[in-house]
Amino acid sequence: MIYTKIMTFIIAIQLHDSIIVAADTKKAIQQEDLSIELSSDPILKLHKWKKGIISGTGEYHVISRAVEIFKKFGHSDVSHLPQCLNISRQLRELEVGTHYTQIQQTKLLCSSDTEQGVKLYKVERFDPSEPYSLIPFEAMDINIWLVDLNIEPILLEIQSLYNNLKDYAEFNHPLDWVNYYTTQMVLIFKKHSQQDMMMSPSFDLYCQTSTQNFYGHISNDDDTPTHFRAIIPNSTFDLT
C-alpha cells in the first residue's frame, strides 16, 4: 500500500481580532517497503470551508476525508470536527490496517468565524485510547507543528515573531498586515527547510478577520517576490 504523508510545517497564530496560518507545500509518499519518497509536486494543505480553513498533519487521506465528512455532515459546527476525524481515521484503518503511526497521529487545525470573532482550534488526542478533543487557541498565541523538532536554528526568529505580535486593527491597510507576517514567515520557512528535508521553503499563507480573508502563495526562492504587492480586486481569498 502506497500512501501520502503530510509531513507538515505549520505556523498558526491567534491574535485578538484575527488569525494567521502558514503551511509548507511538501508532499511525501510512503512506499510499500516503508521508505519515503519526496515528491517534486507541491500539495495544498489548507482546505477552505465556509467559515475558514482546515489543515492538519499526519496522513493525507485521513485529513482530506475528514474535511469532506465535515463539509457534508458537520453542519458548519466545529464541535463536530473530532467525530469527523475519528470516522475518517477508522475508515482509513479499514483500508490499510492499524499499524501506521502517521495515521494514528493525524491531527487537525481549523479556523472559524464565530460570534466572538475569528478563532483557531486544534483537534488532537494524546493517546490512541483517548477520544479526540477540540482545543481552542489562546489569544496572542503561536502554535508550530513540525517534523524536525530542533528549532534552534530558527529560535530567534520565532521569539521575535512572538514578541512582536500585532492585531489586524493596528495596521492602516490589510496589505500592510499581511506583509508584516509574510516577511517574518519567509525567513522562518527558508531557514528551517535547509535542515529539514521533509518540508518546503515555499508556503501557503491564510489570513482571516471577522469580515474578510486573504490567501496567497510564496515560492520563497530567489526568482520570485517574497511579499505581496496587492490584493486582487473583487476577491476576498487571493493575494498577488
Helices and strands as residue ranges (DSSP letters): E 3-6, E 10-14, E 18-24, E 27-30, E 36-39, E 47-49, E 52-59, H 60-73, G 78-80, H 81-96, H 101-104, E 107-114, E 117-124, E 133-136, E 141-145, G 152-154, H 155-163, G 168-170, H 174-193, E 203-209, E 213-218
